[in-house]
């Protein structure tokens, strides 16, 4: 069997070769987990604005999933969410439907995260893009399509077929940059994922922030006491200067992965769109990230970071690339486990990597010092 680091190997070793035993340096006590990326038979999400659940539709955000008994439910959104269901990740063709909110909104709402509580209630969180935010400032300008995303909460009693809006819970300070070089956003907080801690005390939101100076932009964290999930407005707090001391609504935040070049410059360089899961093999939290390198969001690659504790935002490892750009507009990387009970929030040693609803890769997660390639067939 060829070495993982050998040129031309069909396995691609990522992070640094020392993590996988390809280098002579011994693994130290602070060594990070590793990830190996393997190309596999493609798997694509169905639906998301497609009238036929067997035909691919647009996937324009993180696609959350949950189990109820023997059924796996998964949501795709492209301005509005659709729901797929089936016995596993590879057969999501049951009860395909456009889901509905109990209200209307002046803009699109993408459901990016879900969590099913012990009593069966499904909680969700959406990325909201209000329309016309710069229209009054520049009525003749070509950037009237600009928006400033916000994050809201919803609740469902029927596995996400219908949703009750619980209101906006995360919003950036009201600073608009209508002269931005950014193609989409004049500010705001959005493009996010959520994770409940192991003790079910706090829900943590990993958010992309597009407002303020460069040091305020990038990927940041906020949290909410899980007991406040049914009335969450005003109950979320952002991580700022080492404390959970800024309100979720209009508060400032200190990014854990700050931007290198301001989002509003033509040569923007920033991480965004975090997706988080708990990895049972590593016993660590794992975040995947996009990296944009211009105002049109050119995708430079997919990155990974690790942390054993959600309570320590300052302990996330430096992001390391695991995949070069998979193509134009190939955003929203996420891990989804393939075993029963696994989702976008829970995975083991091997899982599928999706990028904008398409998986051509399997990930193998490795603890420091762990070597060897599992050559068992991939379904």
Protein Blocks (a to p, Z undefined) as FASTA:
>chain_A
ZZfklghiabdcehjfklnopafbdcdfkbccddddddddddddeejhiablkbccddfb
dcddddehjbccddddehiacddddfbfklccghiacdddfbdcedddddfbdcddfkop
acdddddddehklmmmmmmbcklmpccddddddddfegolaccdebjfbdcdfbdcfkbc
bfkbggdjehidddddfkomaccdddddfehjfklgccddddddfklmmmmghpaccdee
hiafbcfehpacddfbdcfbdfkbmkbccdehiacdddfklopacddddddfbfnopafb
dcddddfbfklmmlcccdddfbdcebehiahiadddfbehiafkbccfbdcddeehiacb
dcddddehiacjdfbdcZZ
